[in-house]
Amino acid sequence: MAVTDFLAASDIALAINACTAKDSFSPKMFLKTVGLSKKNTTEIKRIFTILDQDKSGFIEQDELQLFLQNFSKGARPLTAAETRGFLLQGDSDGDGKIGLEEFSALVKSS
């Protein structure tokens, strides 16, 4: 299963190109641009499963750092500041990781 099974390659390319410069990544803008905000709960869960690479049930900081590479293999890693910002926006319970419900809420707010 790959994100391209659920999202258009052209939308992914547009979103990746919009954040090629360091510290230019905005989680909500990215999620909106790739079209994830238009997806239903089942599709959001499937994307979450892809992003949760260690299958822990959470997207942790190391997985967030490699977030863009889940969408495009040649994409850059997120900077430390971008990763912290992403975590701050998505981690509503303050446990240092993003669960499915938190990810869904972030997607729906984008």
N, CA, C and O atoms as CSV, one atom per row, in Angstrom:
chain,resi,resn,atom,element,x,y,z
A,1,MET,N,N,0.844,-1.176,0.000
A,1,MET,CA,C,0.000,0.000,0.000
A,1,MET,C,C,0.896,1.249,0.000
A,1,MET,O,O,1.852,1.343,0.770
A,2,ALA,N,N,0.570,2.183,-0.864
A,2,ALA,CA,C,1.338,3.418,-0.977
A,2,ALA,C,C,0.393,4.613,-0.977
A,2,ALA,O,O,-0.790,4.476,-1.291
A,3,VAL,N,N,0.912,5.776,-0.626
A,3,VAL,CA,C,0.057,6.967,-0.590
A,3,VAL,C,C,-0.527,7.278,-1.964
A,3,VAL,O,O,-1.602,7.871,-2.060
A,4,THR,N,N,0.167,6.886,-3.019
A,4,THR,CA,C,-0.348,7.142,-4.368
A,4,THR,C,C,-1.564,6.281,-4.695
A,4,THR,O,O,-2.233,6.512,-5.702
A,5,ASP,N,N,-1.858,5.285,-3.849
A,5,ASP,CA,C,-3.093,4.523,-4.008
A,5,ASP,C,C,-4.309,5.351,-3.603
A,5,ASP,O,O,-5.437,5.027,-3.974
A,6,PHE,N,N,-4.078,6.418,-2.842
A,6,PHE,CA,C,-5.164,7.234,-2.298
A,6,PHE,C,C,-5.124,8.694,-2.738
A,6,PHE,O,O,-6.140,9.388,-2.704
A,7,LEU,N,N,-3.946,9.156,-3.152
A,7,LEU,CA,C,-3.761,10.567,-3.496
A,7,LEU,C,C,-3.201,10.699,-4.906
A,7,LEU,O,O,-2.425,9.855,-5.354
A,8,ALA,N,N,-3.591,11.747,-5.594
A,8,ALA,CA,C,-3.132,11.973,-6.970
A,8,ALA,C,C,-1.656,12.362,-6.990
A,8,ALA,O,O,-1.209,13.193,-6.199
A,9,ALA,N,N,-0.917,11.758,-7.895
A,9,ALA,CA,C,0.517,12.056,-8.027
A,9,ALA,C,C,0.755,13.536,-8.300
A,9,ALA,O,O,1.734,14.106,-7.818
A,10,SER,N,N,-0.134,14.164,-9.072
A,10,SER,CA,C,0.033,15.594,-9.373
A,10,SER,C,C,-0.133,16.447,-8.118
A,10,SER,O,O,0.580,17.437,-7.953
A,11,ASP,N,N,-1.063,16.080,-7.228
A,11,ASP,CA,C,-1.242,16.817,-5.973
A,11,ASP,C,C,-0.041,16.625,-5.057
A,11,ASP,O,O,0.401,17.562,-4.393
A,12,ILE,N,N,0.482,15.405,-5.026
A,12,ILE,CA,C,1.669,15.121,-4.212
A,12,ILE,C,C,2.843,15.957,-4.706
A,12,ILE,O,O,3.547,16.570,-3.904
A,13,ALA,N,N,3.059,15.988,-6.009
A,13,ALA,CA,C,4.169,16.765,-6.583
A,13,ALA,C,C,4.025,18.244,-6.256
A,13,ALA,O,O,5.007,18.904,-5.916
A,14,LEU,N,N,2.819,18.761,-6.356
A,14,LEU,CA,C,2.556,20.173,-6.044
A,14,LEU,C,C,2.889,20.467,-4.579
A,14,LEU,O,O,3.521,21.479,-4.273
A,15,ALA,N,N,2.466,19.587,-3.682
A,15,ALA,CA,C,2.714,19.786,-2.252
A,15,ALA,C,C,4.203,19.682,-1.919
A,15,ALA,O,O,4.720,20.477,-1.133
A,16,ILE,N,N,4.886,18.714,-2.508
A,16,ILE,CA,C,6.330,18.548,-2.270
A,16,ILE,C,C,7.092,19.765,-2.793
A,16,ILE,O,O,7.991,20.268,-2.121
A,17,ASN,N,N,6.741,20.235,-3.980
A,17,ASN,CA,C,7.424,21.390,-4.566
A,17,ASN,C,C,7.208,22.665,-3.773
A,17,ASN,O,O,8.042,23.569,-3.814
A,18,ALA,N,N,6.095,22.748,-3.049
A,18,ALA,CA,C,5.794,23.943,-2.260
A,18,ALA,C,C,6.636,24.026,-0.987
A,18,ALA,O,O,6.669,25.068,-0.332
A,19,CYS,N,N,7.311,22.942,-0.638
A,19,CYS,CA,C,8.096,22.970,0.608
A,19,CYS,C,C,9.508,22.428,0.416
A,19,CYS,O,O,10.036,21.732,1.283
A,20,THR,N,N,10.109,22.749,-0.715
A,20,THR,CA,C,11.474,22.276,-0.964
A,20,THR,C,C,12.512,23.047,-0.152
A,20,THR,O,O,13.561,22.501,0.188
A,21,ALA,N,N,12.231,24.301,0.156
A,21,ALA,CA,C,13.182,25.103,0.942
A,21,ALA,C,C,13.108,24.698,2.414
A,21,ALA,O,O,12.039,24.361,2.922
A,22,LYS,N,N,14.246,24.733,3.084
A,22,LYS,CA,C,14.281,24.419,4.512
A,22,LYS,C,C,13.318,25.336,5.266
A,22,LYS,O,O,13.187,26.518,4.948
A,23,ASP,N,N,12.658,24.775,6.253
A,23,ASP,CA,C,11.735,25.499,7.129
A,23,ASP,C,C,10.540,26.113,6.403
A,23,ASP,O,O,9.955,27.087,6.877
A,24,SER,N,N,10.180,25.542,5.254
A,24,SER,CA,C,9.017,26.038,4.512
A,24,SER,C,C,7.807,25.108,4.640
A,24,SER,O,O,6.749,25.389,4.076
A,25,PHE,N,N,7.955,24.006,5.377
A,25,PHE,CA,C,6.891,23.015,5.505
A,25,PHE,C,C,5.830,23.473,6.498
A,25,PHE,O,O,6.143,23.874,7.619
A,26,SER,N,N,4.576,23.407,6.072
A,26,SER,CA,C,3.423,23.676,6.930
A,26,SER,C,C,2.531,22.434,6.886
A,26,SER,O,O,1.988,22.110,5.830
A,27,PRO,N,N,2.371,21.736,8.008
A,27,PRO,CA,C,1.576,20.508,7.986
A,27,PRO,C,C,0.178,20.688,7.397
A,27,PRO,O,O,-0.235,19.916,6.532
A,28,LYS,N,N,-0.539,21.687,7.856
A,28,LYS,CA,C,-1.913,21.873,7.380
A,28,LYS,C,C,-1.957,22.198,5.890
A,28,LYS,O,O,-2.813,21.684,5.170
A,29,MET,N,N,-1.049,23.043,5.424
A,29,MET,CA,C,-1.014,23.384,4.003
A,29,MET,C,C,-0.656,22.159,3.171
A,29,MET,O,O,-1.243,21.929,2.114
A,30,PHE,N,N,0.296,21.386,3.641
A,30,PHE,CA,C,0.703,20.176,2.922
A,30,PHE,C,C,-0.463,19.192,2.825
A,30,PHE,O,O,-0.765,18.689,1.743
A,31,LEU,N,N,-1.114,18.922,3.950
A,31,LEU,CA,C,-2.223,17.970,3.980
A,31,LEU,C,C,-3.365,18.411,3.072
A,31,LEU,O,O,-4.014,17.587,2.429
A,32,LYS,N,N,-3.599,19.706,3.028
A,32,LYS,CA,C,-4.643,20.248,2.148
A,32,LYS,C,C,-4.232,20.109,0.681
A,32,LYS,O,O,-5.033,19.686,-0.152
A,33,THR,N,N,-3.000,20.462,0.369
A,33,THR,CA,C,-2.519,20.443,-1.015
A,33,THR,C,C,-2.492,19.031,-1.592
A,33,THR,O,O,-2.821,18.840,-2.763
A,34,VAL,N,N,-2.105,18.034,-0.787
A,34,VAL,CA,C,-2.081,16.656,-1.306
A,34,VAL,C,C,-3.486,16.069,-1.431
A,34,VAL,O,O,-3.663,14.989,-1.995
A,35,GLY,N,N,-4.477,16.777,-0.909
A,35,GLY,CA,C,-5.860,16.329,-1.035
A,35,GLY,C,C,-6.340,15.441,0.091
A,35,GLY,O,O,-7.428,14.869,0.012
A,36,LEU,N,N,-5.547,15.320,1.132
A,36,LEU,CA,C,-5.922,14.446,2.237
A,36,LEU,C,C,-7.137,14.978,2.995
A,36,LEU,O,O,-7.928,14.199,3.527
A,37,SER,N,N,-7.283,16.291,3.046
A,37,SER,CA,C,-8.411,16.877,3.777
A,37,SER,C,C,-9.757,16.543,3.138
A,37,SER,O,O,-10.801,16.712,3.768
A,38,LYS,N,N,-9.739,16.071,1.890
A,38,LYS,CA,C,-10.980,15.696,1.198
A,38,LYS,C,C,-11.314,14.212,1.357
A,38,LYS,O,O,-12.348,13.750,0.875
A,39,LYS,N,N,-10.447,13.477,2.028
A,39,LYS,CA,C,-10.611,12.023,2.127
A,39,LYS,C,C,-11.522,11.652,3.299
A,39,LYS,O,O,-11.684,12.419,4.247
A,40,ASN,N,N,-12.109,10.461,3.209
A,40,ASN,CA,C,-12.977,9.982,4.286
A,40,ASN,C,C,-12.143,9.349,5.403
A,40,ASN,O,O,-10.931,9.180,5.267
A,41,THR,N,N,-12.798,9.010,6.487
A,41,THR,CA,C,-12.123,8.485,7.676
A,41,THR,C,C,-11.328,7.218,7.377
A,41,THR,O,O,-10.222,7.052,7.890
A,42,THR,N,N,-11.868,6.335,6.564
A,42,THR,CA,C,-11.177,5.090,6.223
A,42,THR,C,C,-9.890,5.370,5.459
A,42,THR,O,O,-8.855,4.764,5.740
A,43,GLU,N,N,-9.948,6.288,4.493
A,43,GLU,CA,C,-8.750,6.625,3.708
A,43,GLU,C,C,-7.707,7.321,4.576
A,43,GLU,O,O,-6.511,7.076,4.419
A,44,ILE,N,N,-8.143,8.184,5.488
A,44,ILE,CA,C,-7.210,8.857,6.399
A,44,ILE,C,C,-6.511,7.820,7.277
A,44,ILE,O,O,-5.310,7.923,7.528
A,45,LYS,N,N,-7.260,6.828,7.739
A,45,LYS,CA,C,-6.670,5.766,8.558
A,45,LYS,C,C,-5.634,4.980,7.759
A,45,LYS,O,O,-4.584,4.621,8.293
A,46,ARG,N,N,-5.914,4.715,6.503
A,46,ARG,CA,C,-4.952,3.980,5.672
A,46,ARG,C,C,-3.668,4.781,5.469
A,46,ARG,O,O,-2.573,4.221,5.518
A,47,ILE,N,N,-3.797,6.071,5.245
A,47,ILE,CA,C,-2.612,6.931,5.111
A,47,ILE,C,C,-1.835,6.929,6.432
A,47,ILE,O,O,-0.609,6.827,6.430
A,48,PHE,N,N,-2.545,7.042,7.552
A,48,PHE,CA,C,-1.899,7.007,8.863
A,48,PHE,C,C,-1.081,5.722,9.025
A,48,PHE,O,O,0.045,5.756,9.521
A,49,THR,N,N,-1.650,4.602,8.608
A,49,THR,CA,C,-0.974,3.310,8.714
A,49,THR,C,C,0.328,3.309,7.922
A,49,THR,O,O,1.319,2.719,8.354
A,50,ILE,N,N,0.330,3.964,6.770
A,50,ILE,CA,C,1.557,4.067,5.964
A,50,ILE,C,C,2.587,4.935,6.679
A,50,ILE,O,O,3.772,4.604,6.699
A,51,LEU,N,N,2.141,6.040,7.263
A,51,LEU,CA,C,3.051,6.972,7.928
A,51,LEU,C,C,3.621,6.397,9.228
A,51,LEU,O,O,4.736,6.736,9.624
A,52,ASP,N,N,2.860,5.539,9.881
A,52,ASP,CA,C,3.288,4.872,11.113
A,52,ASP,C,C,4.174,3.683,10.725
A,52,ASP,O,O,3.741,2.532,10.765
A,53,GLN,N,N,5.397,3.977,10.357
A,53,GLN,CA,C,6.275,2.976,9.769
A,53,GLN,C,C,6.637,1.835,10.710
A,53,GLN,O,O,6.849,0.711,10.254
A,54,ASP,N,N,6.712,2.097,12.012
A,54,ASP,CA,C,7.057,1.018,12.937
A,54,ASP,C,C,5.822,0.299,13.496
A,54,ASP,O,O,5.934,-0.589,14.342
A,55,LYS,N,N,4.643,0.702,13.006
A,55,LYS,CA,C,3.365,0.071,13.373
A,55,LYS,C,C,3.094,0.103,14.881
A,55,LYS,O,O,2.532,-0.836,15.445
A,56,SER,N,N,3.506,1.206,15.520
A,56,SER,CA,C,3.310,1.369,16.958
A,56,SER,C,C,1.930,1.924,17.299
A,56,SER,O,O,1.521,1.923,18.460
A,57,GLY,N,N,1.219,2.395,16.280
A,57,GLY,CA,C,-0.066,3.045,16.519
A,57,GLY,C,C,0.073,4.546,16.675
A,57,GLY,O,O,-0.902,5.246,16.950
A,58,PHE,N,N,1.293,5.036,16.499
A,58,PHE,CA,C,1.582,6.466,16.622
A,58,PHE,C,C,2.596,6.882,15.566
A,58,PHE,O,O,3.391,6.070,15.093
A,59,ILE,N,N,2.555,8.150,15.207
A,59,ILE,CA,C,3.610,8.722,14.373
A,59,ILE,C,C,4.514,9.489,15.329
A,59,ILE,O,O,4.129,10.525,15.871
A,60,GLU,N,N,5.726,8.964,15.529
A,60,GLU,CA,C,6.668,9.574,16.450
A,60,GLU,C,C,7.587,10.560,15.723
A,60,GLU,O,O,7.546,10.697,14.500
A,61,GLN,N,N,8.405,11.231,16.510
A,61,GLN,CA,C,9.265,12.283,15.985
A,61,GLN,C,C,10.152,11.819,14.840
A,61,GLN,O,O,10.282,12.530,13.844
A,62,ASP,N,N,10.764,10.648,14.954
A,62,ASP,CA,C,11.643,10.174,13.880
A,62,ASP,C,C,10.853,9.901,12.601
A,62,ASP,O,O,11.372,10.091,11.501
A,63,GLU,N,N,9.611,9.460,12.734
A,63,GLU,CA,C,8.766,9.231,11.559
A,63,GLU,C,C,8.311,10.567,10.962
A,63,GLU,O,O,8.184,10.694,9.744
A,64,LEU,N,N,8.070,11.553,11.816
A,64,LEU,CA,C,7.699,12.880,11.315
A,64,LEU,C,C,8.832,13.498,10.510
A,64,LEU,O,O,8.598,14.152,9.494
A,65,GLN,N,N,10.048,13.290,10.965
A,65,GLN,CA,C,11.209,13.861,10.271
A,65,GLN,C,C,11.278,13.358,8.825
A,65,GLN,O,O,11.729,14.079,7.934
A,66,LEU,N,N,10.833,12.129,8.600
A,66,LEU,CA,C,10.872,11.527,7.269
A,66,LEU,C,C,9.504,11.590,6.573
A,66,LEU,O,O,9.278,10.904,5.576
A,67,PHE,N,N,8.613,12.402,7.098
A,67,PHE,CA,C,7.238,12.500,6.621
A,67,PHE,C,C,7.135,12.705,5.109
A,67,PHE,O,O,6.392,11.981,4.447
A,68,LEU,N,N,7.863,13.673,4.551
A,68,LEU,CA,C,7.762,13.986,3.121
A,68,LEU,C,C,8.207,12.813,2.251
A,68,LEU,O,O,7.695,12.629,1.146
A,69,GLN,N,N,9.142,12.031,2.738
A,69,GLN,CA,C,9.665,10.906,1.959
A,69,GLN,C,C,8.636,9.788,1.797
A,69,GLN,O,O,8.788,8.936,0.922
A,70,ASN,N,N,7.602,9.781,2.621
A,70,ASN,CA,C,6.504,8.835,2.434
A,70,ASN,C,C,5.690,9.180,1.187
A,70,ASN,O,O,5.030,8.320,0.604
A,71,PHE,N,N,5.748,10.433,0.795
A,71,PHE,CA,C,5.000,10.908,-0.361
A,71,PHE,C,C,5.841,10.927,-1.627
A,71,PHE,O,O,5.326,10.744,-2.730
A,72,SER,N,N,7.145,11.151,-1.460
A,72,SER,CA,C,8.066,11.196,-2.596
A,72,SER,C,C,9.449,10.779,-2.102
A,72,SER,O,O,10.016,11.427,-1.222
A,73,LYS,N,N,9.988,9.711,-2.658
A,73,LYS,CA,C,11.262,9.148,-2.190
A,73,LYS,C,C,12.408,10.157,-2.184
A,73,LYS,O,O,13.281,10.093,-1.318
A,74,GLY,N,N,12.415,11.075,-3.127
A,74,GLY,CA,C,13.497,12.045,-3.211
A,74,GLY,C,C,13.294,13.290,-2.372
A,74,GLY,O,O,14.115,14.205,-2.412
A,75,ALA,N,N,12.211,13.336,-1.614
A,75,ALA,CA,C,11.921,14.536,-0.811
A,75,ALA,C,C,12.910,14.671,0.342
A,75,ALA,O,O,13.508,13.693,0.792
A,76,ARG,N,N,13.061,15.878,0.794
A,76,ARG,CA,C,14.004,16.160,1.874
A,76,ARG,C,C,13.401,15.773,3.231
A,76,ARG,O,O,12.180,15.713,3.376
A,77,PRO,N,N,14.261,15.511,4.221
A,77,PRO,CA,C,13.749,15.311,5.581
A,77,PRO,C,C,13.313,16.663,6.160
A,77,PRO,O,O,13.821,17.711,5.761
A,78,LEU,N,N,12.388,16.624,7.083
A,78,LEU,CA,C,11.989,17.860,7.748
A,78,LEU,C,C,13.105,18.321,8.674
A,78,LEU,O,O,13.834,17.499,9.229
A,79,THR,N,N,13.241,19.623,8.839
A,79,THR,CA,C,14.229,20.152,9.774
A,79,THR,C,C,13.729,19.895,11.201
A,79,THR,O,O,12.569,19.540,11.406
A,80,ALA,N,N,14.608,20.076,12.169
A,80,ALA,CA,C,14.222,19.899,13.574
A,80,ALA,C,C,13.087,20.854,13.947
A,80,ALA,O,O,12.162,20.473,14.664
A,81,ALA,N,N,13.161,22.085,13.463
A,81,ALA,CA,C,12.111,23.076,13.754
A,81,ALA,C,C,10.780,22.674,13.126
A,81,ALA,O,O,9.731,22.807,13.756
A,82,GLU,N,N,10.820,22.182,11.883
A,82,GLU,CA,C,9.596,21.744,11.211
A,82,GLU,C,C,8.980,20.534,11.918
A,82,GLU,O,O,7.761,20.438,12.064
A,83,THR,N,N,9.839,19.621,12.352
A,83,THR,CA,C,9.371,18.427,13.051
A,83,THR,C,C,8.705,18.816,14.370
A,83,THR,O,O,7.635,18.306,14.703
A,84,ARG,N,N,9.339,19.720,15.121
A,84,ARG,CA,C,8.748,20.195,16.388
A,84,ARG,C,C,7.419,20.893,16.142
A,84,ARG,O,O,6.454,20.685,16.877
A,85,GLY,N,N,7.373,21.728,15.096
A,85,GLY,CA,C,6.145,22.432,14.757
A,85,GLY,C,C,5.021,21.484,14.382
A,85,GLY,O,O,3.872,21.682,14.775
A,86,PHE,N,N,5.358,20.457,13.623
A,86,PHE,CA,C,4.387,19.439,13.217
A,86,PHE,C,C,3.838,18.737,14.464
A,86,PHE,O,O,2.631,18.542,14.607
A,87,LEU,N,N,4.746,18.369,15.351
A,87,LEU,CA,C,4.352,17.697,16.581
A,87,LEU,C,C,3.456,18.593,17.437
A,87,LEU,O,O,2.465,18.126,17.999
A,88,LEU,N,N,3.796,19.854,17.535
A,88,LEU,CA,C,2.978,20.791,18.312
A,88,LEU,C,C,1.569,20.923,17.733
A,88,LEU,O,O,0.596,21.007,18.482
A,89,GLN,N,N,1.458,20.941,16.413
A,89,GLN,CA,C,0.142,21.065,15.779
A,89,GLN,C,C,-0.682,19.790,15.903
A,89,GLN,O,O,-1.904,19.853,16.041
A,90,GLY,N,N,-0.027,18.635,15.856
A,90,GLY,CA,C,-0.764,17.383,15.807
A,90,GLY,C,C,-0.930,16.659,17.130
A,90,GLY,O,O,-1.866,15.873,17.285
A,91,ASP,N,N,-0.046,16.904,18.088
A,91,ASP,CA,C,-0.055,16.170,19.350
A,91,ASP,C,C,-0.917,16.902,20.380
A,91,ASP,O,O,-0.400,17.660,21.202
A,92,SER,N,N,-2.212,16.676,20.333
A,92,SER,CA,C,-3.131,17.423,21.207
A,92,SER,C,C,-3.098,16.974,22.667
A,92,SER,O,O,-3.484,17.738,23.551
A,93,ASP,N,N,-2.641,15.741,22.937
A,93,ASP,CA,C,-2.610,15.292,24.332
A,93,ASP,C,C,-1.231,15.437,24.983
A,93,ASP,O,O,-1.060,15.110,26.157
A,94,GLY,N,N,-0.246,15.929,24.217
A,94,GLY,CA,C,1.064,16.235,24.773
A,94,GLY,C,C,1.929,15.036,25.126
A,94,GLY,O,O,2.839,15.158,25.946
A,95,ASP,N,N,1.664,13.870,24.519
A,95,ASP,CA,C,2.472,12.682,24.835
A,95,ASP,C,C,3.706,12.533,23.948
A,95,ASP,O,O,4.443,11.554,24.071
A,96,GLY,N,N,3.935,13.496,23.057
A,96,GLY,CA,C,5.140,13.467,22.223
A,96,GLY,C,C,5.015,12.651,20.957
A,96,GLY,O,O,6.016,12.373,20.296
A,97,LYS,N,N,3.796,12.260,20.607
A,97,LYS,CA,C,3.564,11.500,19.386
A,97,LYS,C,C,2.137,11.768,18.920
A,97,LYS,O,O,1.306,12.276,19.673
A,98,ILE,N,N,1.870,11.416,17.657
A,98,ILE,CA,C,0.567,11.682,17.060
A,98,ILE,C,C,-0.156,10.365,16.813
A,98,ILE,O,O,0.302,9.528,16.035
A,99,GLY,N,N,-1.290,10.192,17.483
A,99,GLY,CA,C,-2.115,9.015,17.296
A,99,GLY,C,C,-3.087,9.213,16.142
A,99,GLY,O,O,-3.157,10.292,15.554
A,100,LEU,N,N,-3.828,8.176,15.827
A,100,LEU,CA,C,-4.778,8.229,14.710
A,100,LEU,C,C,-5.814,9.329,14.891
A,100,LEU,O,O,-6.075,10.086,13.956
A,101,GLU,N,N,-6.404,9.431,16.066
A,101,GLU,CA,C,-7.424,10.466,16.293
A,101,GLU,C,C,-6.839,11.859,16.141
A,101,GLU,O,O,-7.480,12.747,15.580
A,102,GLU,N,N,-5.629,12.052,16.637
A,102,GLU,CA,C,-4.964,13.354,16.512
A,102,GLU,C,C,-4.653,13.662,15.054
A,102,GLU,O,O,-4.837,14.788,14.594
A,103,PHE,N,N,-4.178,12.647,14.331
A,103,PHE,CA,C,-3.869,12.837,12.913
A,103,PHE,C,C,-5.138,13.173,12.145
A,103,PHE,O,O,-5.140,14.086,11.319
A,104,SER,N,N,-6.206,12.450,12.407
A,104,SER,CA,C,-7.486,12.717,11.746
A,104,SER,C,C,-7.965,14.130,12.016
A,104,SER,O,O,-8.434,14.814,11.107
A,105,ALA,N,N,-7.848,14.575,13.272
A,105,ALA,CA,C,-8.267,15.933,13.624
A,105,ALA,C,C,-7.419,16.970,12.893
A,105,ALA,O,O,-7.948,17.976,12.419
A,106,LEU,N,N,-6.109,16.737,12.796
A,106,LEU,CA,C,-5.223,17.649,12.073
A,106,LEU,C,C,-5.599,17.713,10.594
A,106,LEU,O,O,-5.664,18.793,10.008
A,107,VAL,N,N,-5.843,16.555,10.001
A,107,VAL,CA,C,-6.236,16.493,8.588
A,107,VAL,C,C,-7.540,17.253,8.362
A,107,VAL,O,O,-7.647,18.042,7.423
A,108,LYS,N,N,-8.510,17.022,9.203
A,108,LYS,CA,C,-9.825,17.653,9.033
A,108,LYS,C,C,-9.787,19.153,9.276
A,108,LYS,O,O,-10.647,19.880,8.779
A,109,SER,N,N,-8.796,19.628,10.039
A,109,SER,CA,C,-8.676,21.068,10.302
A,109,SER,C,C,-7.866,21.776,9.216
A,109,SER,O,O,-7.715,22.997,9.257
A,110,SER,N,N,-7.346,21.026,8.250
A,110,SER,CA,C,-6.516,21.646,7.199
A,110,SER,C,C,-7.329,22.040,5.993
A,110,SER,O,O,-6.782,22.571,5.027
